[in-house]
Amino acid sequence: LIALGRLGGEDCAPSARETLAWTARTLGDDARGRLATLPLRASSDGIVVTHGALGDPETYVRDAAAGRAQLTRLAEEEPQARVLLVGHTHA
């Protein structure tokens, strides 16, 4: 999202900003177009995958309370889901 210009990268570490700038310069139009079509959340066979918190790719899910809140939201929004995979959980 940052490489596509849809999110800012000001909170990223300097090395990450450099990598993102390189990626933004290097992406071809076809790759950029394909990435722009990807959803923020993917679901298949009861498994939901999201980069950050449901509905917000910039929000970290760092502790049990945040995890429970995400599972509660998942149950409301996608009651058929059995598994939630959340990335962007690093500190």
DORO-360492 format. One record per atom (N, C-alpha, C): residue number from 1; atom name; x, y, z. Coordinates in Angstrom, 2 decimals, m for minus. Layout:
BEGIN
<doke><num>NUM</num><atomo>CA</atomo><X>X</X><Y>Y</Y><Z>Z</Z></doke>
...
END
This chain:
BEGIN
<doke><num>1</num><atomo>N</atomo><X>0.82</X><Y>m1.20</Y><Z>0.00</Z></doke>
<doke><num>1</num><atomo>CA</atomo><X>0.00</X><Y>0.00</Y><Z>0.00</Z></doke>
<doke><num>1</num><atomo>C</atomo><X>0.86</X><Y>1.25</Y><Z>0.00</Z></doke>
<doke><num>2</num><atomo>N</atomo><X>1.96</X><Y>1.20</Y><Z>0.72</Z></doke>
<doke><num>2</num><atomo>CA</atomo><X>2.85</X><Y>2.36</Y><Z>0.74</Z></doke>
<doke><num>2</num><atomo>C</atomo><X>3.52</X><Y>2.53</Y><Z>m0.62</Z></doke>
<doke><num>3</num><atomo>N</atomo><X>3.98</X><Y>1.44</Y><Z>m1.20</Z></doke>
<doke><num>3</num><atomo>CA</atomo><X>4.64</X><Y>1.51</Y><Z>m2.50</Z></doke>
<doke><num>3</num><atomo>C</atomo><X>3.69</X><Y>2.01</Y><Z>m3.59</Z></doke>
<doke><num>4</num><atomo>N</atomo><X>2.39</X><Y>1.80</Y><Z>m3.38</Z></doke>
<doke><num>4</num><atomo>CA</atomo><X>1.39</X><Y>2.27</Y><Z>m4.34</Z></doke>
<doke><num>4</num><atomo>C</atomo><X>0.94</X><Y>3.70</Y><Z>m4.06</Z></doke>
<doke><num>5</num><atomo>N</atomo><X>1.41</X><Y>4.27</Y><Z>m2.94</Z></doke>
<doke><num>5</num><atomo>CA</atomo><X>1.02</X><Y>5.62</Y><Z>m2.59</Z></doke>
<doke><num>5</num><atomo>C</atomo><X>m0.31</X><Y>5.72</Y><Z>m1.87</Z></doke>
<doke><num>6</num><atomo>N</atomo><X>m0.84</X><Y>4.57</Y><Z>m1.43</Z></doke>
<doke><num>6</num><atomo>CA</atomo><X>m2.14</X><Y>4.58</Y><Z>m0.74</Z></doke>
<doke><num>6</num><atomo>C</atomo><X>m2.00</X><Y>4.78</Y><Z>0.76</Z></doke>
<doke><num>7</num><atomo>N</atomo><X>m0.81</X><Y>4.57</Y><Z>1.28</Z></doke>
<doke><num>7</num><atomo>CA</atomo><X>m0.50</X><Y>4.84</Y><Z>2.69</Z></doke>
<doke><num>7</num><atomo>C</atomo><X>0.83</X><Y>5.56</Y><Z>2.75</Z></doke>
<doke><num>8</num><atomo>N</atomo><X>1.00</X><Y>6.37</Y><Z>3.78</Z></doke>
<doke><num>8</num><atomo>CA</atomo><X>2.27</X><Y>7.05</Y><Z>3.97</Z></doke>
<doke><num>8</num><atomo>C</atomo><X>3.28</X><Y>6.14</Y><Z>4.65</Z></doke>
<doke><num>9</num><atomo>N</atomo><X>4.55</X><Y>6.41</Y><Z>4.46</Z></doke>
<doke><num>9</num><atomo>CA</atomo><X>5.59</X><Y>5.59</Y><Z>5.07</Z></doke>
<doke><num>9</num><atomo>C</atomo><X>6.42</X><Y>6.33</Y><Z>6.09</Z></doke>
<doke><num>10</num><atomo>N</atomo><X>5.91</X><Y>7.47</Y><Z>6.56</Z></doke>
<doke><num>10</num><atomo>CA</atomo><X>6.70</X><Y>8.28</Y><Z>7.49</Z></doke>
<doke><num>10</num><atomo>C</atomo><X>7.01</X><Y>7.60</Y><Z>8.81</Z></doke>
<doke><num>11</num><atomo>N</atomo><X>6.21</X><Y>6.63</Y><Z>9.23</Z></doke>
<doke><num>11</num><atomo>CA</atomo><X>6.46</X><Y>5.93</Y><Z>10.49</Z></doke>
<doke><num>11</num><atomo>C</atomo><X>7.41</X><Y>4.75</Y><Z>10.33</Z></doke>
<doke><num>12</num><atomo>N</atomo><X>7.80</X><Y>4.46</Y><Z>9.11</Z></doke>
<doke><num>12</num><atomo>CA</atomo><X>8.69</X><Y>3.32</Y><Z>8.84</Z></doke>
<doke><num>12</num><atomo>C</atomo><X>10.13</X><Y>3.67</Y><Z>9.20</Z></doke>
<doke><num>13</num><atomo>N</atomo><X>10.89</X><Y>2.64</Y><Z>9.51</Z></doke>
<doke><num>13</num><atomo>CA</atomo><X>12.32</X><Y>2.82</Y><Z>9.75</Z></doke>
<doke><num>13</num><atomo>C</atomo><X>13.00</X><Y>3.30</Y><Z>8.46</Z></doke>
<doke><num>14</num><atomo>N</atomo><X>14.12</X><Y>3.99</Y><Z>8.58</Z></doke>
<doke><num>14</num><atomo>CA</atomo><X>14.80</X><Y>4.50</Y><Z>7.38</Z></doke>
<doke><num>14</num><atomo>C</atomo><X>15.08</X><Y>3.42</Y><Z>6.33</Z></doke>
<doke><num>15</num><atomo>N</atomo><X>15.51</X><Y>2.26</Y><Z>6.74</Z></doke>
<doke><num>15</num><atomo>CA</atomo><X>15.79</X><Y>1.19</Y><Z>5.77</Z></doke>
<doke><num>15</num><atomo>C</atomo><X>14.50</X><Y>0.75</Y><Z>5.07</Z></doke>
<doke><num>16</num><atomo>N</atomo><X>13.40</X><Y>0.71</Y><Z>5.79</Z></doke>
<doke><num>16</num><atomo>CA</atomo><X>12.12</X><Y>0.35</Y><Z>5.19</Z></doke>
<doke><num>16</num><atomo>C</atomo><X>11.66</X><Y>1.42</Y><Z>4.21</Z></doke>
<doke><num>17</num><atomo>N</atomo><X>11.84</X><Y>2.69</Y><Z>4.56</Z></doke>
<doke><num>17</num><atomo>CA</atomo><X>11.47</X><Y>3.78</Y><Z>3.64</Z></doke>
<doke><num>17</num><atomo>C</atomo><X>12.29</X><Y>3.70</Y><Z>2.35</Z></doke>
<doke><num>18</num><atomo>N</atomo><X>13.57</X><Y>3.39</Y><Z>2.49</Z></doke>
<doke><num>18</num><atomo>CA</atomo><X>14.42</X><Y>3.25</Y><Z>1.31</Z></doke>
<doke><num>18</num><atomo>C</atomo><X>13.95</X><Y>2.11</Y><Z>0.43</Z></doke>
<doke><num>19</num><atomo>N</atomo><X>13.63</X><Y>0.99</Y><Z>1.04</Z></doke>
<doke><num>19</num><atomo>CA</atomo><X>13.13</X><Y>m0.16</Y><Z>0.30</Z></doke>
<doke><num>19</num><atomo>C</atomo><X>11.81</X><Y>0.15</Y><Z>m0.38</Z></doke>
<doke><num>20</num><atomo>N</atomo><X>10.93</X><Y>0.83</Y><Z>0.32</Z></doke>
<doke><num>20</num><atomo>CA</atomo><X>9.62</X><Y>1.19</Y><Z>m0.25</Z></doke>
<doke><num>20</num><atomo>C</atomo><X>9.77</X><Y>2.16</Y><Z>m1.41</Z></doke>
<doke><num>21</num><atomo>N</atomo><X>10.70</X><Y>3.10</Y><Z>m1.29</Z></doke>
<doke><num>21</num><atomo>CA</atomo><X>10.92</X><Y>4.04</Y><Z>m2.38</Z></doke>
<doke><num>21</num><atomo>C</atomo><X>11.45</X><Y>3.29</Y><Z>m3.61</Z></doke>
<doke><num>22</num><atomo>N</atomo><X>12.39</X><Y>2.37</Y><Z>m3.38</Z></doke>
<doke><num>22</num><atomo>CA</atomo><X>12.92</X><Y>1.56</Y><Z>m4.48</Z></doke>
<doke><num>22</num><atomo>C</atomo><X>11.79</X><Y>0.75</Y><Z>m5.13</Z></doke>
<doke><num>23</num><atomo>N</atomo><X>10.95</X><Y>0.13</Y><Z>m4.30</Z></doke>
<doke><num>23</num><atomo>CA</atomo><X>9.85</X><Y>m0.67</Y><Z>m4.83</Z></doke>
<doke><num>23</num><atomo>C</atomo><X>8.90</X><Y>0.19</Y><Z>m5.65</Z></doke>
<doke><num>24</num><atomo>N</atomo><X>8.57</X><Y>1.37</Y><Z>m5.16</Z></doke>
<doke><num>24</num><atomo>CA</atomo><X>7.66</X><Y>2.26</Y><Z>m5.89</Z></doke>
<doke><num>24</num><atomo>C</atomo><X>8.25</X><Y>2.65</Y><Z>m7.24</Z></doke>
<doke><num>25</num><atomo>N</atomo><X>9.56</X><Y>2.89</Y><Z>m7.28</Z></doke>
<doke><num>25</num><atomo>CA</atomo><X>10.22</X><Y>3.25</Y><Z>m8.55</Z></doke>
<doke><num>25</num><atomo>C</atomo><X>10.30</X><Y>2.07</Y><Z>m9.51</Z></doke>
<doke><num>26</num><atomo>N</atomo><X>10.42</X><Y>0.88</Y><Z>m8.96</Z></doke>
<doke><num>26</num><atomo>CA</atomo><X>10.71</X><Y>m0.31</Y><Z>m9.75</Z></doke>
<doke><num>26</num><atomo>C</atomo><X>9.45</X><Y>m1.00</Y><Z>m10.28</Z></doke>
<doke><num>27</num><atomo>N</atomo><X>8.35</X><Y>m0.88</Y><Z>m9.57</Z></doke>
<doke><num>27</num><atomo>CA</atomo><X>7.13</X><Y>m1.55</Y><Z>m10.01</Z></doke>
<doke><num>27</num><atomo>C</atomo><X>6.71</X><Y>m1.08</Y><Z>m11.40</Z></doke>
<doke><num>28</num><atomo>N</atomo><X>6.43</X><Y>m2.04</Y><Z>m12.25</Z></doke>
<doke><num>28</num><atomo>CA</atomo><X>5.90</X><Y>m1.71</Y><Z>m13.57</Z></doke>
<doke><num>28</num><atomo>C</atomo><X>4.40</X><Y>m1.46</Y><Z>m13.47</Z></doke>
<doke><num>29</num><atomo>N</atomo><X>3.87</X><Y>m0.92</Y><Z>m14.54</Z></doke>
<doke><num>29</num><atomo>CA</atomo><X>2.44</X><Y>m0.61</Y><Z>m14.55</Z></doke>
<doke><num>29</num><atomo>C</atomo><X>1.58</X><Y>m1.84</Y><Z>m14.35</Z></doke>
<doke><num>30</num><atomo>N</atomo><X>1.96</X><Y>m2.97</Y><Z>m14.94</Z></doke>
<doke><num>30</num><atomo>CA</atomo><X>1.17</X><Y>m4.21</Y><Z>m14.78</Z></doke>
<doke><num>30</num><atomo>C</atomo><X>1.16</X><Y>m4.66</Y><Z>m13.33</Z></doke>
<doke><num>31</num><atomo>N</atomo><X>2.34</X><Y>m4.68</Y><Z>m12.70</Z></doke>
<doke><num>31</num><atomo>CA</atomo><X>2.42</X><Y>m5.09</Y><Z>m11.29</Z></doke>
<doke><num>31</num><atomo>C</atomo><X>1.66</X><Y>m4.12</Y><Z>m10.40</Z></doke>
<doke><num>32</num><atomo>N</atomo><X>1.83</X><Y>m2.84</Y><Z>m10.65</Z></doke>
<doke><num>32</num><atomo>CA</atomo><X>1.14</X><Y>m1.81</Y><Z>m9.86</Z></doke>
<doke><num>32</num><atomo>C</atomo><X>m0.38</X><Y>m1.99</Y><Z>m9.98</Z></doke>
<doke><num>33</num><atomo>N</atomo><X>m0.84</X><Y>m2.23</Y><Z>m11.21</Z></doke>
<doke><num>33</num><atomo>CA</atomo><X>m2.27</X><Y>m2.43</Y><Z>m11.43</Z></doke>
<doke><num>33</num><atomo>C</atomo><X>m2.78</X><Y>m3.67</Y><Z>m10.72</Z></doke>
<doke><num>34</num><atomo>N</atomo><X>m2.02</X><Y>m4.75</Y><Z>m10.78</Z></doke>
<doke><num>34</num><atomo>CA</atomo><X>m2.43</X><Y>m6.00</Y><Z>m10.10</Z></doke>
<doke><num>34</num><atomo>C</atomo><X>m2.48</X><Y>m5.80</Y><Z>m8.59</Z></doke>
<doke><num>35</num><atomo>N</atomo><X>m1.46</X><Y>m5.19</Y><Z>m8.03</Z></doke>
<doke><num>35</num><atomo>CA</atomo><X>m1.43</X><Y>m4.96</Y><Z>m6.58</Z></doke>
<doke><num>35</num><atomo>C</atomo><X>m2.59</X><Y>m4.06</Y><Z>m6.14</Z></doke>
<doke><num>36</num><atomo>N</atomo><X>m2.93</X><Y>m3.10</Y><Z>m6.96</Z></doke>
<doke><num>36</num><atomo>CA</atomo><X>m4.01</X><Y>m2.16</Y><Z>m6.61</Z></doke>
<doke><num>36</num><atomo>C</atomo><X>m5.37</X><Y>m2.85</Y><Z>m6.55</Z></doke>
<doke><num>37</num><atomo>N</atomo><X>m5.51</X><Y>m4.00</Y><Z>m7.21</Z></doke>
<doke><num>37</num><atomo>CA</atomo><X>m6.79</X><Y>m4.71</Y><Z>m7.21</Z></doke>
<doke><num>37</num><atomo>C</atomo><X>m6.96</X><Y>m5.65</Y><Z>m6.02</Z></doke>
<doke><num>38</num><atomo>N</atomo><X>m5.88</X><Y>m5.90</Y><Z>m5.29</Z></doke>
<doke><num>38</num><atomo>CA</atomo><X>m5.96</X><Y>m6.86</Y><Z>m4.18</Z></doke>
<doke><num>38</num><atomo>C</atomo><X>m6.78</X><Y>m6.29</Y><Z>m3.02</Z></doke>
<doke><num>39</num><atomo>N</atomo><X>m7.60</X><Y>m7.12</Y><Z>m2.41</Z></doke>
<doke><num>39</num><atomo>CA</atomo><X>m8.39</X><Y>m6.65</Y><Z>m1.27</Z></doke>
<doke><num>39</num><atomo>C</atomo><X>m7.53</X><Y>m6.53</Y><Z>m0.01</Z></doke>
<doke><num>40</num><atomo>N</atomo><X>m8.00</X><Y>m5.75</Y><Z>0.95</Z></doke>
<doke><num>40</num><atomo>CA</atomo><X>m7.31</X><Y>m5.65</Y><Z>2.23</Z></doke>
<doke><num>40</num><atomo>C</atomo><X>m7.54</X><Y>m6.89</Y><Z>3.08</Z></doke>
<doke><num>41</num><atomo>N</atomo><X>m8.56</X><Y>m7.65</Y><Z>2.74</Z></doke>
<doke><num>41</num><atomo>CA</atomo><X>m8.92</X><Y>m8.86</Y><Z>3.48</Z></doke>
<doke><num>41</num><atomo>C</atomo><X>m9.28</X><Y>m9.93</Y><Z>2.46</Z></doke>
<doke><num>42</num><atomo>N</atomo><X>m8.79</X><Y>m11.14</Y><Z>2.70</Z></doke>
<doke><num>42</num><atomo>CA</atomo><X>m9.13</X><Y>m12.26</Y><Z>1.82</Z></doke>
<doke><num>42</num><atomo>C</atomo><X>m9.77</X><Y>m13.36</Y><Z>2.66</Z></doke>
<doke><num>43</num><atomo>N</atomo><X>m10.78</X><Y>m14.02</Y><Z>2.10</Z></doke>
<doke><num>43</num><atomo>CA</atomo><X>m11.49</X><Y>m15.09</Y><Z>2.80</Z></doke>
<doke><num>43</num><atomo>C</atomo><X>m11.64</X><Y>m16.28</Y><Z>1.87</Z></doke>
<doke><num>44</num><atomo>N</atomo><X>m11.45</X><Y>m17.47</Y><Z>2.44</Z></doke>
<doke><num>44</num><atomo>CA</atomo><X>m11.66</X><Y>m18.69</Y><Z>1.68</Z></doke>
<doke><num>44</num><atomo>C</atomo><X>m11.82</X><Y>m19.85</Y><Z>2.65</Z></doke>
<doke><num>45</num><atomo>N</atomo><X>m12.86</X><Y>m20.63</Y><Z>2.45</Z></doke>
<doke><num>45</num><atomo>CA</atomo><X>m13.07</X><Y>m21.85</Y><Z>3.24</Z></doke>
<doke><num>45</num><atomo>C</atomo><X>m12.98</X><Y>m21.62</Y><Z>4.75</Z></doke>
<doke><num>46</num><atomo>N</atomo><X>m13.55</X><Y>m20.53</Y><Z>5.23</Z></doke>
<doke><num>46</num><atomo>CA</atomo><X>m13.57</X><Y>m20.28</Y><Z>6.67</Z></doke>
<doke><num>46</num><atomo>C</atomo><X>m12.30</X><Y>m19.67</Y><Z>7.22</Z></doke>
<doke><num>47</num><atomo>N</atomo><X>m11.37</X><Y>m19.31</Y><Z>6.36</Z></doke>
<doke><num>47</num><atomo>CA</atomo><X>m10.12</X><Y>m18.69</Y><Z>6.79</Z></doke>
<doke><num>47</num><atomo>C</atomo><X>m10.10</X><Y>m17.26</Y><Z>6.28</Z></doke>
<doke><num>48</num><atomo>N</atomo><X>m9.82</X><Y>m16.33</Y><Z>7.17</Z></doke>
<doke><num>48</num><atomo>CA</atomo><X>m9.73</X><Y>m14.91</Y><Z>6.81</Z></doke>
<doke><num>48</num><atomo>C</atomo><X>m8.29</X><Y>m14.47</Y><Z>7.04</Z></doke>
<doke><num>49</num><atomo>N</atomo><X>m7.72</X><Y>m13.78</Y><Z>6.06</Z></doke>
<doke><num>49</num><atomo>CA</atomo><X>m6.34</X><Y>m13.30</Y><Z>6.12</Z></doke>
<doke><num>49</num><atomo>C</atomo><X>m6.35</X><Y>m11.79</Y><Z>5.93</Z></doke>
<doke><num>50</num><atomo>N</atomo><X>m5.63</X><Y>m11.10</Y><Z>6.79</Z></doke>
<doke><num>50</num><atomo>CA</atomo><X>m5.53</X><Y>m9.65</Y><Z>6.70</Z></doke>
<doke><num>50</num><atomo>C</atomo><X>m4.13</X><Y>m9.21</Y><Z>7.13</Z></doke>
<doke><num>51</num><atomo>N</atomo><X>m3.67</X><Y>m8.10</Y><Z>6.59</Z></doke>
<doke><num>51</num><atomo>CA</atomo><X>m2.31</X><Y>m7.65</Y><Z>6.91</Z></doke>
<doke><num>51</num><atomo>C</atomo><X>m2.23</X><Y>m7.10</Y><Z>8.33</Z></doke>
<doke><num>52</num><atomo>N</atomo><X>m3.13</X><Y>m6.24</Y><Z>8.66</Z></doke>
<doke><num>52</num><atomo>CA</atomo><X>m3.19</X><Y>m5.67</Y><Z>10.01</Z></doke>
<doke><num>52</num><atomo>C</atomo><X>m4.52</X><Y>m6.02</Y><Z>10.62</Z></doke>
<doke><num>53</num><atomo>N</atomo><X>m5.01</X><Y>m5.18</Y><Z>11.48</Z></doke>
<doke><num>53</num><atomo>CA</atomo><X>m6.32</X><Y>m5.41</Y><Z>12.09</Z></doke>
<doke><num>53</num><atomo>C</atomo><X>m7.40</X><Y>m5.40</Y><Z>11.00</Z></doke>
<doke><num>54</num><atomo>N</atomo><X>m8.49</X><Y>m6.06</Y><Z>11.27</Z></doke>
<doke><num>54</num><atomo>CA</atomo><X>m9.61</X><Y>m6.06</Y><Z>10.33</Z></doke>
<doke><num>54</num><atomo>C</atomo><X>m10.03</X><Y>m4.62</Y><Z>10.08</Z></doke>
<doke><num>55</num><atomo>N</atomo><X>m10.05</X><Y>m4.22</Y><Z>8.84</Z></doke>
<doke><num>55</num><atomo>CA</atomo><X>m10.48</X><Y>m2.87</Y><Z>8.50</Z></doke>
<doke><num>55</num><atomo>C</atomo><X>m9.39</X><Y>m1.81</Y><Z>8.56</Z></doke>
<doke><num>56</num><atomo>N</atomo><X>m8.20</X><Y>m2.15</Y><Z>9.06</Z></doke>
<doke><num>56</num><atomo>CA</atomo><X>m7.14</X><Y>m1.15</Y><Z>9.14</Z></doke>
<doke><num>56</num><atomo>C</atomo><X>m5.77</X><Y>m1.81</Y><Z>9.01</Z></doke>
<doke><num>57</num><atomo>N</atomo><X>m5.17</X><Y>m1.77</Y><Z>7.83</Z></doke>
<doke><num>57</num><atomo>CA</atomo><X>m3.89</X><Y>m2.45</Y><Z>7.62</Z></doke>
<doke><num>57</num><atomo>C</atomo><X>m2.73</X><Y>m1.83</Y><Z>8.41</Z></doke>
<doke><num>58</num><atomo>N</atomo><X>m2.92</X><Y>m0.65</Y><Z>8.97</Z></doke>
<doke><num>58</num><atomo>CA</atomo><X>m1.85</X><Y>m0.01</Y><Z>9.73</Z></doke>
<doke><num>58</num><atomo>C</atomo><X>m1.89</X><Y>m0.34</Y><Z>11.23</Z></doke>
<doke><num>59</num><atomo>N</atomo><X>m2.96</X><Y>m0.94</Y><Z>11.69</Z></doke>
<doke><num>59</num><atomo>CA</atomo><X>m3.10</X><Y>m1.23</Y><Z>13.11</Z></doke>
<doke><num>59</num><atomo>C</atomo><X>m2.45</X><Y>m2.56</Y><Z>13.46</Z></doke>
<doke><num>60</num><atomo>N</atomo><X>m1.56</X><Y>m2.52</Y><Z>14.42</Z></doke>
<doke><num>60</num><atomo>CA</atomo><X>m0.88</X><Y>m3.71</Y><Z>14.90</Z></doke>
<doke><num>60</num><atomo>C</atomo><X>m1.80</X><Y>m4.44</Y><Z>15.89</Z></doke>
<doke><num>61</num><atomo>N</atomo><X>m1.76</X><Y>m5.76</Y><Z>15.85</Z></doke>
<doke><num>61</num><atomo>CA</atomo><X>m2.45</X><Y>m6.60</Y><Z>16.84</Z></doke>
<doke><num>61</num><atomo>C</atomo><X>m1.35</X><Y>m7.22</Y><Z>17.68</Z></doke>
<doke><num>62</num><atomo>N</atomo><X>m1.08</X><Y>m6.59</Y><Z>18.83</Z></doke>
<doke><num>62</num><atomo>CA</atomo><X>0.12</X><Y>m6.94</Y><Z>19.59</Z></doke>
<doke><num>62</num><atomo>C</atomo><X>m0.11</X><Y>m7.73</Y><Z>20.87</Z></doke>
<doke><num>63</num><atomo>N</atomo><X>m1.34</X><Y>m7.80</Y><Z>21.34</Z></doke>
<doke><num>63</num><atomo>CA</atomo><X>m1.55</X><Y>m8.49</Y><Z>22.61</Z></doke>
<doke><num>63</num><atomo>C</atomo><X>m2.87</X><Y>m9.26</Y><Z>22.59</Z></doke>
<doke><num>64</num><atomo>N</atomo><X>m3.10</X><Y>m10.01</Y><Z>23.64</Z></doke>
<doke><num>64</num><atomo>CA</atomo><X>m4.28</X><Y>m10.88</Y><Z>23.71</Z></doke>
<doke><num>64</num><atomo>C</atomo><X>m5.58</X><Y>m10.08</Y><Z>23.65</Z></doke>
<doke><num>65</num><atomo>N</atomo><X>m5.62</X><Y>m8.93</Y><Z>24.28</Z></doke>
<doke><num>65</num><atomo>CA</atomo><X>m6.84</X><Y>m8.12</Y><Z>24.27</Z></doke>
<doke><num>65</num><atomo>C</atomo><X>m7.16</X><Y>m7.66</Y><Z>22.85</Z></doke>
<doke><num>66</num><atomo>N</atomo><X>m6.14</X><Y>m7.20</Y><Z>22.13</Z></doke>
<doke><num>66</num><atomo>CA</atomo><X>m6.35</X><Y>m6.78</Y><Z>20.74</Z></doke>
<doke><num>66</num><atomo>C</atomo><X>m6.77</X><Y>m7.98</Y><Z>19.89</Z></doke>
<doke><num>67</num><atomo>N</atomo><X>m6.18</X><Y>m9.13</Y><Z>20.14</Z></doke>
<doke><num>67</num><atomo>CA</atomo><X>m6.56</X><Y>m10.33</Y><Z>19.42</Z></doke>
<doke><num>67</num><atomo>C</atomo><X>m8.01</X><Y>m10.71</Y><Z>19.67</Z></doke>
<doke><num>68</num><atomo>N</atomo><X>m8.43</X><Y>m10.65</Y><Z>20.92</Z></doke>
<doke><num>68</num><atomo>CA</atomo><X>m9.83</X><Y>m10.95</Y><Z>21.25</Z></doke>
<doke><num>68</num><atomo>C</atomo><X>m10.78</X><Y>m9.98</Y><Z>20.56</Z></doke>
<doke><num>69</num><atomo>N</atomo><X>m10.40</X><Y>m8.71</Y><Z>20.52</Z></doke>
<doke><num>69</num><atomo>CA</atomo><X>m11.24</X><Y>m7.71</Y><Z>19.86</Z></doke>
<doke><num>69</num><atomo>C</atomo><X>m11.37</X><Y>m8.03</Y><Z>18.37</Z></doke>
<doke><num>70</num><atomo>N</atomo><X>m10.29</X><Y>m8.48</Y><Z>17.75</Z></doke>
<doke><num>70</num><atomo>CA</atomo><X>m10.34</X><Y>m8.85</Y><Z>16.34</Z></doke>
<doke><num>70</num><atomo>C</atomo><X>m11.22</X><Y>m10.08</Y><Z>16.12</Z></doke>
<doke><num>71</num><atomo>N</atomo><X>m11.15</X><Y>m11.05</Y><Z>17.01</Z></doke>
<doke><num>71</num><atomo>CA</atomo><X>m12.00</X><Y>m12.23</Y><Z>16.89</Z></doke>
<doke><num>71</num><atomo>C</atomo><X>m13.48</X><Y>m11.89</Y><Z>17.09</Z></doke>
<doke><num>72</num><atomo>N</atomo><X>m13.77</X><Y>m10.97</Y><Z>17.98</Z></doke>
<doke><num>72</num><atomo>CA</atomo><X>m15.14</X><Y>m10.52</Y><Z>18.18</Z></doke>
<doke><num>72</num><atomo>C</atomo><X>m15.66</X><Y>m9.84</Y><Z>16.92</Z></doke>
<doke><num>73</num><atomo>N</atomo><X>m14.85</X><Y>m8.97</Y><Z>16.35</Z></doke>
<doke><num>73</num><atomo>CA</atomo><X>m15.24</X><Y>m8.29</Y><Z>15.11</Z></doke>
<doke><num>73</num><atomo>C</atomo><X>m15.42</X><Y>m9.31</Y><Z>13.98</Z></doke>
<doke><num>74</num><atomo>N</atomo><X>m14.52</X><Y>m10.27</Y><Z>13.91</Z></doke>
<doke><num>74</num><atomo>CA</atomo><X>m14.62</X><Y>m11.29</Y><Z>12.87</Z></doke>
<doke><num>74</num><atomo>C</atomo><X>m15.92</X><Y>m12.06</Y><Z>12.99</Z></doke>
<doke><num>75</num><atomo>N</atomo><X>m16.29</X><Y>m12.44</Y><Z>14.20</Z></doke>
<doke><num>75</num><atomo>CA</atomo><X>m17.54</X><Y>m13.19</Y><Z>14.42</Z></doke>
<doke><num>75</num><atomo>C</atomo><X>m18.76</X><Y>m12.38</Y><Z>13.96</Z></doke>
<doke><num>76</num><atomo>N</atomo><X>m18.69</X><Y>m11.07</Y><Z>14.13</Z></doke>
<doke><num>76</num><atomo>CA</atomo><X>m19.80</X><Y>m10.21</Y><Z>13.70</Z></doke>
<doke><num>76</num><atomo>C</atomo><X>m19.83</X><Y>m10.05</Y><Z>12.18</Z></doke>
<doke><num>77</num><atomo>N</atomo><X>m18.66</X><Y>m9.88</Y><Z>11.58</Z></doke>
<doke><num>77</num><atomo>CA</atomo><X>m18.59</X><Y>m9.57</Y><Z>10.15</Z></doke>
<doke><num>77</num><atomo>C</atomo><X>m18.56</X><Y>m10.80</Y><Z>9.25</Z></doke>
<doke><num>78</num><atomo>N</atomo><X>m17.98</X><Y>m11.88</Y><Z>9.74</Z></doke>
<doke><num>78</num><atomo>CA</atomo><X>m17.87</X><Y>m13.10</Y><Z>8.94</Z></doke>
<doke><num>78</num><atomo>C</atomo><X>m18.10</X><Y>m14.31</Y><Z>9.85</Z></doke>
<doke><num>79</num><atomo>N</atomo><X>m19.36</X><Y>m14.53</Y><Z>10.23</Z></doke>
<doke><num>79</num><atomo>CA</atomo><X>m19.66</X><Y>m15.59</Y><Z>11.20</Z></doke>
<doke><num>79</num><atomo>C</atomo><X>m19.27</X><Y>m17.00</Y><Z>10.74</Z></doke>
<doke><num>80</num><atomo>N</atomo><X>m19.09</X><Y>m17.20</Y><Z>9.44</Z></doke>
<doke><num>80</num><atomo>CA</atomo><X>m18.70</X><Y>m18.51</Y><Z>8.95</Z></doke>
<doke><num>80</num><atomo>C</atomo><X>m17.21</X><Y>m18.78</Y><Z>9.15</Z></doke>
<doke><num>81</num><atomo>N</atomo><X>m16.44</X><Y>m17.77</Y><Z>9.48</Z></doke>
<doke><num>81</num><atomo>CA</atomo><X>m14.98</X><Y>m17.91</Y><Z>9.61</Z></doke>
<doke><num>81</num><atomo>C</atomo><X>m14.62</X><Y>m18.75</Y><Z>10.83</Z></doke>
<doke><num>82</num><atomo>N</atomo><X>m13.62</X><Y>m19.60</Y><Z>10.66</Z></doke>
<doke><num>82</num><atomo>CA</atomo><X>m13.11</X><Y>m20.43</Y><Z>11.75</Z></doke>
<doke><num>82</num><atomo>C</atomo><X>m11.71</X><Y>m20.02</Y><Z>12.18</Z></doke>
<doke><num>83</num><atomo>N</atomo><X>m10.99</X><Y>m19.35</Y><Z>11.26</Z></doke>
<doke><num>83</num><atomo>CA</atomo><X>m9.59</X><Y>m19.00</Y><Z>11.50</Z></doke>
<doke><num>83</num><atomo>C</atomo><X>m9.36</X><Y>m17.56</Y><Z>11.03</Z></doke>
<doke><num>84</num><atomo>N</atomo><X>m8.60</X><Y>m16.82</Y><Z>11.83</Z></doke>
<doke><num>84</num><atomo>CA</atomo><X>m8.18</X><Y>m15.47</Y><Z>11.43</Z></doke>
<doke><num>84</num><atomo>C</atomo><X>m6.65</X><Y>m15.43</Y><Z>11.45</Z></doke>
<doke><num>85</num><atomo>N</atomo><X>m6.05</X><Y>m15.12</Y><Z>10.31</Z></doke>
<doke><num>85</num><atomo>CA</atomo><X>m4.60</X><Y>m14.95</Y><Z>10.21</Z></doke>
<doke><num>85</num><atomo>C</atomo><X>m4.33</X><Y>m13.46</Y><Z>10.06</Z></doke>
<doke><num>86</num><atomo>N</atomo><X>m3.58</X><Y>m12.91</Y><Z>11.01</Z></doke>
<doke><num>86</num><atomo>CA</atomo><X>m3.29</X><Y>m11.48</Y><Z>11.01</Z></doke>
<doke><num>86</num><atomo>C</atomo><X>m1.79</X><Y>m11.29</Y><Z>10.89</Z></doke>
<doke><num>87</num><atomo>N</atomo><X>m1.38</X><Y>m10.59</Y><Z>9.86</Z></doke>
<doke><num>87</num><atomo>CA</atomo><X>0.04</X><Y>m10.23</Y><Z>9.73</Z></doke>
<doke><num>87</num><atomo>C</atomo><X>0.28</X><Y>m8.92</Y><Z>10.43</Z></doke>
<doke><num>88</num><atomo>N</atomo><X>1.44</X><Y>m8.33</Y><Z>10.17</Z></doke>
<doke><num>88</num><atomo>CA</atomo><X>1.78</X><Y>m7.01</Y><Z>10.70</Z></doke>
<doke><num>88</num><atomo>C</atomo><X>1.71</X><Y>m7.00</Y><Z>12.22</Z></doke>
<doke><num>89</num><atomo>N</atomo><X>2.10</X><Y>m8.12</Y><Z>12.83</Z></doke>
<doke><num>89</num><atomo>CA</atomo><X>2.06</X><Y>m8.22</Y><Z>14.29</Z></doke>
<doke><num>89</num><atomo>C</atomo><X>3.43</X><Y>m8.01</Y><Z>14.91</Z></doke>
<doke><num>90</num><atomo>N</atomo><X>4.43</X><Y>m7.72</Y><Z>14.10</Z></doke>
<doke><num>90</num><atomo>CA</atomo><X>5.77</X><Y>m7.54</Y><Z>14.60</Z></doke>
<doke><num>90</num><atomo>C</atomo><X>5.87</X><Y>m6.24</Y><Z>15.39</Z></doke>
<doke><num>91</num><atomo>N</atomo><X>6.85</X><Y>m6.18</Y><Z>16.26</Z></doke>
<doke><num>91</num><atomo>CA</atomo><X>7.05</X><Y>m4.97</Y><Z>17.08</Z></doke>
<doke><num>91</num><atomo>C</atomo><X>8.16</X><Y>m4.14</Y><Z>16.51</Z></doke>
END
